[in-house]
């Protein structure tokens, strides 16, 4: 009459090992997909990630607890076959529910804070237009999406944008239309004290009418006329902190 407990125990062991593997894989995936935002994003993103780890760990512990309880009951020779069958069914249902909740939790943890069609990086959402346009139309496009042309303030952000755009031409929120040589970011960020990535010899104001900046080869910046209509747009909006 010991056949059933052994089968049940083996089933639980296999599922516990599966849980262990999925738990580790989930954590590695979170590290890979959220690594940048965990290290450098606002406080709410760190809290969200820590909470996810905690819930994953709790699910893992519950599985092991049920596994131990089942083995404990199965080891008592006086337990009837009906009791063992009932315990087995109950444990199987509980394990299935926990696996389902863990799957939902993992899917939730991977959801972006950005709308569909936007990319998330380091506390901001980025939209890369599908059509080319001049600088002013590009900015209008962003403003209609409750954002603005991208303001690049770090090497990490520059690398992310270059990786996404490759060597395409993309407008950024930088211009010197008000006064030649006085470059201004659209959000008022101080140009003089922030990161810059101009191509060698740029900006050069060729033909005295290049007043808007775009990303180009190797992601480096170049100045061109604001009426140049062969650049895509990069829009950026900050992710508001959660309370």
C-alpha positions as CSV (number, residue, x, y, z in Angstrom):
1,X,0.0,0.0,0.0
2,X,3.1,2.3,-0.2
3,X,2.9,2.7,-3.9
4,X,0.7,5.8,-3.9
5,X,2.8,7.9,-1.5
6,X,5.9,7.2,-3.5
7,X,4.2,8.3,-6.7
8,X,2.9,11.4,-5.0
9,X,6.2,12.2,-3.4
10,X,8.0,11.8,-6.7
11,X,5.5,14.1,-8.4
12,X,5.9,16.8,-5.7
13,X,9.7,16.4,-5.9
14,X,9.7,16.9,-9.7
15,X,7.4,20.0,-9.4
16,X,9.5,21.4,-6.5
17,X,12.6,21.1,-8.7
18,X,10.7,22.7,-11.5
19,X,9.7,25.5,-9.2
20,X,13.3,25.9,-8.1
21,X,14.4,26.1,-11.8
22,X,11.7,28.6,-12.7
23,X,12.4,30.7,-9.7
24,X,16.1,31.0,-10.6
25,X,15.2,31.6,-14.2
26,X,12.7,34.3,-13.2
27,X,15.3,36.1,-11.1
28,X,17.9,35.9,-13.8
29,X,15.4,37.3,-16.3
30,X,14.6,40.1,-14.0
31,X,18.3,40.9,-13.6
32,X,18.7,40.9,-17.4
33,X,15.6,42.9,-18.3
34,X,15.5,45.3,-15.4
35,X,19.2,45.6,-14.5
36,X,19.6,49.1,-15.7
37,X,16.4,50.4,-14.1
38,X,17.1,48.7,-10.8
39,X,20.5,50.3,-10.6
40,X,19.8,53.7,-11.9
41,X,16.0,54.3,-12.0
42,X,13.8,56.1,-9.5
43,X,13.1,54.7,-6.1
44,X,9.7,53.3,-7.1
45,X,11.3,50.9,-9.6
46,X,13.7,49.5,-7.1
47,X,10.9,48.9,-4.6
48,X,8.8,47.2,-7.3
49,X,11.7,44.9,-8.2
50,X,12.4,44.1,-4.6
51,X,8.7,43.3,-4.0
52,X,8.7,41.0,-7.0
53,X,11.7,39.1,-5.7
54,X,10.0,38.8,-2.3
55,X,6.8,37.4,-3.8
56,X,8.7,34.9,-5.9
57,X,10.6,33.8,-2.9
58,X,7.4,33.4,-0.9
59,X,5.8,31.3,-3.6
60,X,8.9,29.1,-3.6
61,X,8.8,28.7,0.2
62,X,5.2,27.7,0.1
63,X,5.8,25.0,-2.4
64,X,8.6,23.5,-0.3
65,X,6.4,23.8,2.8
66,X,3.6,21.8,1.1
67,X,6.2,19.3,-0.1
68,X,7.4,18.7,3.5
69,X,3.9,18.4,4.8
70,X,3.0,15.8,2.2
71,X,6.1,13.7,2.9
72,X,5.4,14.0,6.7
73,X,1.8,12.6,6.2
74,X,2.9,10.0,3.7
75,X,5.5,8.7,6.1
76,X,2.8,7.7,8.7
77,X,2.0,4.1,8.1
78,X,-1.4,4.4,9.9
79,X,-2.7,6.9,7.3
80,X,-5.4,5.3,5.3
81,X,-5.3,5.1,1.5
82,X,-8.3,7.4,1.3
83,X,-6.6,10.0,3.5
84,X,-3.5,9.8,1.3
85,X,-5.5,10.2,-1.8
86,X,-7.3,13.2,-0.4
87,X,-4.0,14.8,0.8
88,X,-2.4,14.1,-2.6
89,X,-5.3,15.8,-4.5
90,X,-5.3,18.7,-2.2
91,X,-1.5,19.2,-2.5
92,X,-1.7,18.9,-6.3
93,X,-4.4,21.6,-6.5
94,X,-2.4,23.9,-4.2
95,X,0.7,23.4,-6.2
96,X,-1.1,24.1,-9.4
97,X,-2.6,27.3,-8.0
98,X,0.8,28.5,-6.8
99,X,2.4,27.8,-10.2
100,X,-0.4,29.8,-11.8
101,X,0.1,32.7,-9.4
102,X,3.8,32.6,-10.0
103,X,3.3,32.8,-13.7
104,X,1.0,35.8,-13.4
105,X,3.5,37.4,-11.0
106,X,6.4,36.9,-13.5
107,X,4.3,38.3,-16.4
108,X,3.3,41.4,-14.2
109,X,6.9,42.0,-13.3
110,X,7.9,42.2,-17.0
111,X,5.2,44.7,-17.9
112,X,6.6,48.0,-19.0
113,X,5.8,51.3,-17.4
114,X,5.5,52.7,-20.9
115,X,2.7,52.7,-23.4
116,X,2.7,50.3,-26.3
117,X,5.2,51.3,-29.0
118,X,7.5,53.0,-26.4
119,X,10.7,51.7,-25.0
120,X,11.6,52.0,-21.4
121,X,15.1,52.9,-20.1
122,X,16.4,54.3,-16.9
123,X,13.2,56.0,-15.7
124,X,12.0,57.3,-19.1
125,X,9.9,56.2,-22.0
126,X,11.1,56.7,-25.6
127,X,9.2,56.8,-28.8
128,X,11.0,56.3,-32.2
129,X,8.9,57.7,-35.1
130,X,8.3,55.6,-38.2
131,X,8.4,58.6,-40.6
132,X,10.9,61.3,-41.3
133,X,10.1,65.0,-40.8
134,X,11.8,68.4,-40.1
135,X,12.8,69.4,-36.5
136,X,9.7,71.5,-35.7
137,X,7.3,68.8,-36.9
138,X,9.2,66.2,-34.9
139,X,8.8,68.3,-31.8
140,X,5.1,68.7,-32.5
141,X,4.8,65.0,-32.9
142,X,6.3,64.5,-29.4
143,X,4.2,67.2,-27.8
144,X,1.1,65.6,-29.1
145,X,2.2,62.4,-27.3
146,X,2.7,64.3,-24.0
147,X,6.5,64.2,-24.4
148,X,9.2,66.2,-26.0
149,X,12.3,65.6,-28.2
150,X,14.8,63.6,-26.3
151,X,17.3,65.3,-24.0
152,X,20.5,63.3,-23.7
153,X,22.2,63.7,-20.3
154,X,24.4,60.6,-19.9
155,X,26.7,58.2,-21.8
156,X,24.4,55.3,-20.8
157,X,21.4,57.1,-22.4
158,X,23.5,57.9,-25.5
159,X,24.5,54.2,-25.8
160,X,20.9,53.0,-25.4
161,X,19.7,55.4,-28.1
162,X,22.5,54.5,-30.5
163,X,21.8,50.8,-30.0
164,X,18.2,51.4,-30.8
165,X,18.6,53.7,-33.8
166,X,21.9,52.2,-35.1
167,X,23.2,54.8,-37.7
168,X,19.8,56.3,-38.6
169,X,19.2,60.0,-38.6
170,X,17.1,61.0,-35.5
171,X,16.3,64.5,-34.2
172,X,17.2,65.3,-30.6
173,X,15.9,68.2,-28.5
174,X,18.9,70.5,-29.1
175,X,19.0,73.7,-31.1
176,X,20.7,77.1,-31.3
177,X,17.9,78.9,-33.2
178,X,17.7,81.8,-30.8
179,X,21.4,82.7,-30.9
180,X,24.1,81.1,-33.0
181,X,26.4,79.0,-30.9
182,X,24.2,79.0,-27.9
183,X,22.8,75.5,-27.8
184,X,19.6,74.9,-25.7
185,X,17.9,71.7,-24.7
186,X,14.1,71.8,-25.1
187,X,13.5,71.2,-21.4
188,X,16.0,73.8,-20.3
189,X,18.7,71.4,-19.2
190,X,22.0,73.2,-19.0
191,X,23.9,72.4,-22.2
192,X,27.3,73.5,-20.9
193,X,27.4,71.1,-18.0
194,X,25.8,68.0,-19.6
195,X,27.0,65.2,-21.7
196,X,27.9,65.9,-25.4
197,X,28.6,63.6,-28.3
198,X,29.2,65.7,-31.4
199,X,30.9,64.3,-34.5
200,X,34.4,65.5,-34.9
201,X,34.3,69.0,-36.4
202,X,30.7,69.6,-35.4
203,X,28.7,71.7,-34.9
204,X,30.0,73.8,-37.8
205,X,26.9,75.7,-38.9
206,X,27.6,74.9,-42.5
207,X,26.3,77.6,-44.9
208,X,25.2,79.5,-41.7
209,X,21.9,77.8,-41.4
210,X,22.4,74.6,-39.4
211,X,20.6,75.2,-36.1
212,X,19.2,71.8,-35.1
213,X,20.9,68.7,-33.9
214,X,20.4,65.1,-34.8
215,X,22.0,61.7,-34.2
216,X,23.7,60.2,-37.2
217,X,26.7,57.8,-37.9
218,X,27.8,55.9,-34.7
219,X,25.1,57.8,-32.9
220,X,27.2,61.0,-32.9
221,X,25.5,64.4,-33.1
222,X,25.5,66.6,-36.2
223,X,23.9,70.0,-36.9
224,X,21.8,70.5,-39.9
225,X,19.1,73.0,-41.1
226,X,15.9,72.6,-38.9
227,X,14.0,72.3,-42.2
228,X,15.8,69.2,-43.1
229,X,13.0,66.6,-43.6
230,X,14.9,63.3,-43.6
231,X,15.3,62.7,-39.9
232,X,13.1,60.5,-37.7
233,X,12.1,61.7,-34.2
234,X,13.0,60.5,-30.7
235,X,10.4,61.5,-28.1
236,X,11.1,61.2,-24.4
237,X,8.9,61.4,-21.3
238,X,9.8,60.7,-17.7
239,X,8.0,58.0,-15.8
240,X,6.2,59.6,-12.9
241,X,7.1,58.3,-9.4
242,X,4.5,56.1,-7.8
243,X,3.2,57.1,-4.4
